[in-house]
Amino acid sequence: MQKTYPYVLVPGMAGWGDTSALNKVLPYWGFSHFDMAKVLNARGHETHAASVAPLGSAWDRACELYAQLMGGRVDYGKAHSEKFGHARYGVTYDKPLFEGWSAEKKVNLICHSFGGVTARMMSYLLAQGDKAEQEATGDGTLSPLFEGGHTGMVFSLTTLTSPHNGTDLQFAIPKPISKTVQDTYYLINWVVPNTPFKKLYDVQLGHFGIGCGESFLNAREMRHFYESEDNVFFDVGVDGSMRINHRICAQDDVYYFSFPVCGTEENKKGNQKPKQIFPMLHLFSDGLGSYTATTQDGYVVDNTWKSNDGVVNTVSAEAPATEPSRLYDPDHVEKGVWNIMPTIVGDHGTVVGWTAKKRDAMPIICKQVARIDALSKKECE
């Protein structure tokens, strides 16, 4: 029996992977400094970089991640697709990301930002399935992802500054700024699918009719996508994230690790100000560092949320509030419990090499891979 398992890198919001031409010239994992997948492969760790819809919801991205790992056509589920008004099926992957994914050849998922929520959703569905999909699909076409009972296929799940409990960024910064950011993403996803740039950066929203030539630049389809709540903007908010948390849970056969990141320090007013934050994120960090509120669903964003990495609140990246967690102890690592690693000093891009030098980002992942390999070898002895 093999003693180590393949690694799959799962990108965050607006990210890309191996199927994107952009990844060949500007890897998501390493940016201009290095290509993390190539680094790990060169060190003998089979590694692949997944591609999921940059602005897709956690559910949709989980379905896409599953299809890539297994090979075959993306099935978003009959009940889900009818609820949100998009096509049930998406693109077809002629071959899996790697051969033989099963309980005998498990996968290690290393995830940045919203990629962590994506992977958590997929891992949960594999093991527990989905009752709504089972009840809605009585014609024999139910995807194995929604069946449940597929345990043991994920060995470990590592998240790097993932918003497990959401981020209040869209409310913490001035509304004109928040609207400008969302409008920019809107424009990219509106125009790119209808141009040659689609091969460079695929927004992967064909199931919403975007990029299918149904209307001029997909204006009607884009509006529907943004208003549907089946997108990252809803899921990454505090209320959206907590709804996901109450829907899914940690699995007893998976090792969980989280890496929180903080680049701020407290000022005289008791707020958090940027210290180790990339200048372009200072405005976002200032907003997160001074914002408190009670959300529409009644969740309290208090002073403990002020420390941040410029995009995600540090406390949110520690672990889902609804799942068991403890500070990492190398002598006491259990499955089904989040092992919270020491907080990394930096910003949201530090852990993937966007705003840091090679020596800062690469060791974080390489050392984590070594930890996971040690666990897998021990289990197989």
C-alpha positions, 0 to 999 in steps of 0.5 A: 500500500502506498504511504503518501497520497496525492495533493490537490490545491484548491484556489479561492475566490477569483482563482484559477488552476491547471485548466486555465491558460493563465496558470501557465504564465502566472500560477495562482499558487506562487504567482510570479515567484514560483509554481507550488504544484511544480515545486511539490511534484519535483520533491516527489509529491504528486500535486495538481491545481484544481480549477473551479468557478472563480465566483461560484458558490461553495456548492457549485464549486464543490460539484466542479471539484468533485467532477475534476477529481473523478472525471466526467460531467459536472452535476450541480444536482436537480434540486439545487439547479431548479432552486437557483434557476440554472442548468443542472449539468456543466462542463465535462472532464474527459479524464480525472485530475489524477487516476484512481481517487478512492478510499485506497488512494485518498486525496489531501486538499490544500486550500486558499481562502474560499477554496477551504469552504469549497473543499469542506462542502465537497468532503461533507457531501461525499460522506453524508450526501444530500437529502433534498437531491436524493428526494428530487432525483428518482430517475436513477441519475443521482450523482454519487456526490449526493448519495452519501456513504463515500467515506475515506476518500479525503485524508486531510483538509488544510485551509490557508486563511479561509473565511470559515465564519465569513468575512464582513469586508463588503460591509466594513469598507465604504459602500462606493468601494465595495460596489466598485469591487463587485462591479469590477468582478461583474464586468470581467465575468460579463465580458470575458466569456464572449471574447478570446480571453475565455481560454486565458481565464474561464469564469466557468458560469456556463450553467447560468448561460453565461458565455453561451451566446444566449443574449448580448454579453449575457446581461440578463444571465449575469443579473440573474447570477448576482441576484440568485444567492448562488454565488461567492458574494453571498456565501462569503458573508457572515450570514451566508457562511454561518448558514453553510456551517449549520448545514455541514460538519467536520468528518470523523475520518479527515484530518483538519488543519487551519492557518490563520493570518494576521497583518494588523496591530492595535492602535490607541483607539482599540482598532486594528491598523495595517502593519504587515499588509500589502499597500493595496489592501490597506483600505480593506484592512482599515475597514475590517479593523474598525468594524463591529455590528450585528448581522441580519441573521443576528450574528455578532461581529465584535472586537475579536473580529478586528484583526485581519489579513486585509481580506479575511478576519483572523478569527474567522480563519481559525475554524468553523464556529460550529465544529470542534477545534484546538490549538495544534499540538504535534503530539496530539493530532486527531481526525475530525477536529480542527488543528489551529496552526500558529497565526502567520504574520502577513496578508491574504496573499502571503500564504500563496506567494502573491505579496511575499517573497519565495522564502516566505510562502513556500516553506509554509506549504512544504512543511505542512505537506511534510506533516501530512505525509508523516501522518499518512505513513504512520497510518499505513504502517 
